[in-house]
Amino acid sequence: MPVFLVSLLHFQCNRYHLQDLTVILFKNTI
């Protein structure tokens, strides 16, 4: 697998993970 694809996949995963974290934090503050 080319490095480009790997980093792209990694970026996607991180983005979703960050979204989840933000939602969790948001729920905790309310």
PDB file of N, CA, C, O and CB in Angstrom:
ATOM      1  N   MET A   1       0.843  -1.205   0.000  1.00  0.00           N
ATOM      2  CA  MET A   1       0.000   0.000   0.000  1.00  0.00           C
ATOM      3  C   MET A   1       0.878   1.255   0.000  1.00  0.00           C
ATOM      4  O   MET A   1       1.837   1.349   0.766  1.00  0.00           O
ATOM      5  CB  MET A   1      -0.954   0.006   1.233  1.00  0.00           C
ATOM      6  N   PRO A   2       0.547   2.198  -0.850  1.00  0.00           N
ATOM      7  CA  PRO A   2       1.337   3.438  -0.885  1.00  0.00           C
ATOM      8  C   PRO A   2       1.158   4.245   0.407  1.00  0.00           C
ATOM      9  O   PRO A   2       0.123   4.177   1.070  1.00  0.00           O
ATOM     10  CB  PRO A   2       0.932   4.296  -2.105  1.00  0.00           C
ATOM     11  N   VAL A   3       2.176   4.990   0.728  1.00  0.00           N
ATOM     12  CA  VAL A   3       2.143   5.795   1.952  1.00  0.00           C
ATOM     13  C   VAL A   3       0.989   6.791   1.904  1.00  0.00           C
ATOM     14  O   VAL A   3       0.360   7.083   2.921  1.00  0.00           O
ATOM     15  CB  VAL A   3       3.481   6.538   2.150  1.00  0.00           C
ATOM     16  N   PHE A   4       0.728   7.301   0.719  1.00  0.00           N
ATOM     17  CA  PHE A   4      -0.346   8.286   0.557  1.00  0.00           C
ATOM     18  C   PHE A   4      -1.684   7.725   1.040  1.00  0.00           C
ATOM     19  O   PHE A   4      -2.409   8.373   1.795  1.00  0.00           O
ATOM     20  CB  PHE A   4      -0.457   8.721  -0.915  1.00  0.00           C
ATOM     21  N   LEU A   5      -1.996   6.514   0.591  1.00  0.00           N
ATOM     22  CA  LEU A   5      -3.260   5.892   0.987  1.00  0.00           C
ATOM     23  C   LEU A   5      -3.298   5.623   2.479  1.00  0.00           C
ATOM     24  O   LEU A   5      -4.318   5.837   3.133  1.00  0.00           O
ATOM     25  CB  LEU A   5      -3.480   4.593   0.221  1.00  0.00           C
ATOM     26  N   VAL A   6      -2.196   5.159   3.004  1.00  0.00           N
ATOM     27  CA  VAL A   6      -2.140   4.848   4.436  1.00  0.00           C
ATOM     28  C   VAL A   6      -2.402   6.096   5.266  1.00  0.00           C
ATOM     29  O   VAL A   6      -3.194   6.073   6.208  1.00  0.00           O
ATOM     30  CB  VAL A   6      -0.774   4.242   4.807  1.00  0.00           C
ATOM     31  N   SER A   7      -1.732   7.183   4.908  1.00  0.00           N
ATOM     32  CA  SER A   7      -1.924   8.422   5.662  1.00  0.00           C
ATOM     33  C   SER A   7      -3.350   8.942   5.511  1.00  0.00           C
ATOM     34  O   SER A   7      -3.916   9.502   6.450  1.00  0.00           O
ATOM     35  CB  SER A   7      -0.925   9.487   5.200  1.00  0.00           C
ATOM     36  N   LEU A   8      -3.919   8.757   4.338  1.00  0.00           N
ATOM     37  CA  LEU A   8      -5.292   9.190   4.110  1.00  0.00           C
ATOM     38  C   LEU A   8      -6.240   8.410   5.022  1.00  0.00           C
ATOM     39  O   LEU A   8      -7.108   8.993   5.672  1.00  0.00           O
ATOM     40  CB  LEU A   8      -5.687   9.002   2.625  1.00  0.00           C
ATOM     41  N   LEU A   9      -6.067   7.101   5.063  1.00  0.00           N
ATOM     42  CA  LEU A   9      -6.887   6.258   5.933  1.00  0.00           C
ATOM     43  C   LEU A   9      -6.706   6.667   7.388  1.00  0.00           C
ATOM     44  O   LEU A   9      -7.670   6.782   8.145  1.00  0.00           O
ATOM     45  CB  LEU A   9      -6.529   4.770   5.747  1.00  0.00           C
ATOM     46  N   HIS A  10      -5.469   6.880   7.754  1.00  0.00           N
ATOM     47  CA  HIS A  10      -5.161   7.263   9.125  1.00  0.00           C
ATOM     48  C   HIS A  10      -5.858   8.578   9.476  1.00  0.00           C
ATOM     49  O   HIS A  10      -6.404   8.734  10.568  1.00  0.00           O
ATOM     50  CB  HIS A  10      -3.637   7.390   9.322  1.00  0.00           C
ATOM     51  N   PHE A  11      -5.830   9.502   8.546  1.00  0.00           N
ATOM     52  CA  PHE A  11      -6.465  10.798   8.759  1.00  0.00           C
ATOM     53  C   PHE A  11      -7.968  10.629   8.968  1.00  0.00           C
ATOM     54  O   PHE A  11      -8.548  11.243   9.863  1.00  0.00           O
ATOM     55  CB  PHE A  11      -6.192  11.735   7.571  1.00  0.00           C
ATOM     56  N   GLN A  12      -8.592   9.798   8.142  1.00  0.00           N
ATOM     57  CA  GLN A  12     -10.028   9.561   8.263  1.00  0.00           C
ATOM     58  C   GLN A  12     -10.365   8.992   9.638  1.00  0.00           C
ATOM     59  O   GLN A  12     -11.297   9.453  10.298  1.00  0.00           O
ATOM     60  CB  GLN A  12     -10.511   8.608   7.158  1.00  0.00           C
ATOM     61  N   CYS A  13      -9.610   8.001  10.058  1.00  0.00           N
ATOM     62  CA  CYS A  13      -9.844   7.368  11.360  1.00  0.00           C
ATOM     63  C   CYS A  13      -9.708   8.393  12.477  1.00  0.00           C
ATOM     64  O   CYS A  13     -10.531   8.443  13.391  1.00  0.00           O
ATOM     65  CB  CYS A  13      -8.861   6.199  11.585  1.00  0.00           C
ATOM     66  N   ASN A  14      -8.679   9.196  12.396  1.00  0.00           N
ATOM     67  CA  ASN A  14      -8.438  10.203  13.428  1.00  0.00           C
ATOM     68  C   ASN A  14      -9.569  11.215  13.472  1.00  0.00           C
ATOM     69  O   ASN A  14      -9.980  11.660  14.544  1.00  0.00           O
ATOM     70  CB  ASN A  14      -7.106  10.915  13.184  1.00  0.00           C
ATOM     71  N   ARG A  15     -10.064  11.572  12.299  1.00  0.00           N
ATOM     72  CA  ARG A  15     -11.141  12.554  12.240  1.00  0.00           C
ATOM     73  C   ARG A  15     -12.384  12.025  12.959  1.00  0.00           C
ATOM     74  O   ARG A  15     -13.002  12.737  13.750  1.00  0.00           O
ATOM     75  CB  ARG A  15     -11.473  12.905  10.774  1.00  0.00           C
ATOM     76  N   TYR A  16     -12.740  10.784  12.680  1.00  0.00           N
ATOM     77  CA  TYR A  16     -13.912  10.211  13.336  1.00  0.00           C
ATOM     78  C   TYR A  16     -13.686  10.088  14.837  1.00  0.00           C
ATOM     79  O   TYR A  16     -14.591  10.329  15.636  1.00  0.00           O
ATOM     80  CB  TYR A  16     -14.245   8.840  12.738  1.00  0.00           C
ATOM     81  N   HIS A  17     -12.489   9.718  15.200  1.00  0.00           N
ATOM     82  CA  HIS A  17     -12.161   9.571  16.610  1.00  0.00           C
ATOM     83  C   HIS A  17     -12.292  10.915  17.326  1.00  0.00           C
ATOM     84  O   HIS A  17     -12.823  10.992  18.434  1.00  0.00           O
ATOM     85  CB  HIS A  17     -10.737   9.006  16.779  1.00  0.00           C
ATOM     86  N   LEU A  18     -11.810  11.952  16.688  1.00  0.00           N
ATOM     87  CA  LEU A  18     -11.905  13.291  17.267  1.00  0.00           C
ATOM     88  C   LEU A  18     -13.361  13.713  17.404  1.00  0.00           C
ATOM     89  O   LEU A  18     -13.742  14.339  18.393  1.00  0.00           O
ATOM     90  CB  LEU A  18     -11.136  14.308  16.409  1.00  0.00           C
ATOM     91  N   GLN A  19     -14.159  13.376  16.425  1.00  0.00           N
ATOM     92  CA  GLN A  19     -15.585  13.700  16.478  1.00  0.00           C
ATOM     93  C   GLN A  19     -16.229  13.033  17.686  1.00  0.00           C
ATOM     94  O   GLN A  19     -16.988  13.661  18.424  1.00  0.00           O
ATOM     95  CB  GLN A  19     -16.295  13.262  15.179  1.00  0.00           C
ATOM     96  N   ASP A  20     -15.922  11.761  17.880  1.00  0.00           N
ATOM     97  CA  ASP A  20     -16.470  11.027  19.019  1.00  0.00           C
ATOM     98  C   ASP A  20     -16.058  11.681  20.328  1.00  0.00           C
ATOM     99  O   ASP A  20     -16.875  11.862  21.232  1.00  0.00           O
ATOM    100  CB  ASP A  20     -16.008   9.564  18.990  1.00  0.00           C
ATOM    101  N   LEU A  21     -14.782  12.034  20.418  1.00  0.00           N
ATOM    102  CA  LEU A  21     -14.280  12.666  21.639  1.00  0.00           C
ATOM    103  C   LEU A  21     -14.997  13.979  21.911  1.00  0.00           C
ATOM    104  O   LEU A  21     -15.353  14.279  23.051  1.00  0.00           O
ATOM    105  CB  LEU A  21     -12.773  12.904  21.537  1.00  0.00           C
ATOM    106  N   THR A  22     -15.205  14.752  20.868  1.00  0.00           N
ATOM    107  CA  THR A  22     -15.871  16.042  21.032  1.00  0.00           C
ATOM    108  C   THR A  22     -17.305  15.843  21.515  1.00  0.00           C
ATOM    109  O   THR A  22     -17.782  16.572  22.385  1.00  0.00           O
ATOM    110  CB  THR A  22     -15.857  16.831  19.709  1.00  0.00           C
ATOM    111  N   VAL A  23     -17.974  14.868  20.954  1.00  0.00           N
ATOM    112  CA  VAL A  23     -19.358  14.589  21.358  1.00  0.00           C
ATOM    113  C   VAL A  23     -19.400  14.164  22.825  1.00  0.00           C
ATOM    114  O   VAL A  23     -20.263  14.612  23.581  1.00  0.00           O
ATOM    115  CB  VAL A  23     -19.982  13.487  20.458  1.00  0.00           C
ATOM    116  N   ILE A  24     -18.475  13.308  23.220  1.00  0.00           N
ATOM    117  CA  ILE A  24     -18.426  12.839  24.612  1.00  0.00           C
ATOM    118  C   ILE A  24     -18.179  14.011  25.556  1.00  0.00           C
ATOM    119  O   ILE A  24     -18.846  14.149  26.581  1.00  0.00           O
ATOM    120  CB  ILE A  24     -17.322  11.766  24.791  1.00  0.00           C
ATOM    121  N   LEU A  25     -17.217  14.845  25.198  1.00  0.00           N
ATOM    122  CA  LEU A  25     -16.916  16.012  26.032  1.00  0.00           C
ATOM    123  C   LEU A  25     -18.123  16.937  26.111  1.00  0.00           C
ATOM    124  O   LEU A  25     -18.446  17.470  27.173  1.00  0.00           O
ATOM    125  CB  LEU A  25     -15.697  16.775  25.479  1.00  0.00           C
ATOM    126  N   PHE A  26     -18.771  17.114  24.992  1.00  0.00           N
ATOM    127  CA  PHE A  26     -19.942  17.985  24.932  1.00  0.00           C
ATOM    128  C   PHE A  26     -21.041  17.474  25.862  1.00  0.00           C
ATOM    129  O   PHE A  26     -21.660  18.250  26.589  1.00  0.00           O
ATOM    130  CB  PHE A  26     -20.466  18.085  23.488  1.00  0.00           C
ATOM    131  N   LYS A  27     -21.277  16.164  25.831  1.00  0.00           N
ATOM    132  CA  LYS A  27     -22.308  15.574  26.679  1.00  0.00           C
ATOM    133  C   LYS A  27     -21.936  15.702  28.150  1.00  0.00           C
ATOM    134  O   LYS A  27     -22.808  15.878  29.001  1.00  0.00           O
ATOM    135  CB  LYS A  27     -22.526  14.103  26.315  1.00  0.00           C
ATOM    136  N   ASN A  28     -20.668  15.614  28.443  1.00  0.00           N
ATOM    137  CA  ASN A  28     -20.218  15.694  29.832  1.00  0.00           C
ATOM    138  C   ASN A  28     -20.399  17.089  30.411  1.00  0.00           C
ATOM    139  O   ASN A  28     -20.695  17.242  31.596  1.00  0.00           O
ATOM    140  CB  ASN A  28     -18.762  15.284  29.932  1.00  0.00           C
ATOM    141  N   THR A  29     -20.221  18.101  29.576  1.00  0.00           N
ATOM    142  CA  THR A  29     -20.320  19.470  30.080  1.00  0.00           C
ATOM    143  C   THR A  29     -21.765  19.865  30.336  1.00  0.00           C
ATOM    144  O   THR A  29     -22.041  20.731  31.166  1.00  0.00           O
ATOM    145  CB  THR A  29     -19.682  20.443  29.098  1.00  0.00           C
ATOM    146  N   ILE A  30     -22.684  19.230  29.621  1.00  0.00           N
ATOM    147  CA  ILE A  30     -24.103  19.595  29.792  1.00  0.00           C
ATOM    148  C   ILE A  30     -24.741  18.766  30.920  1.00  0.00           C
ATOM    149  O   ILE A  30     -25.925  18.929  31.212  1.00  0.00           O
ATOM    150  CB  ILE A  30     -24.886  19.381  28.458  1.00  0.00           C
TER     151      ILE A  30
END
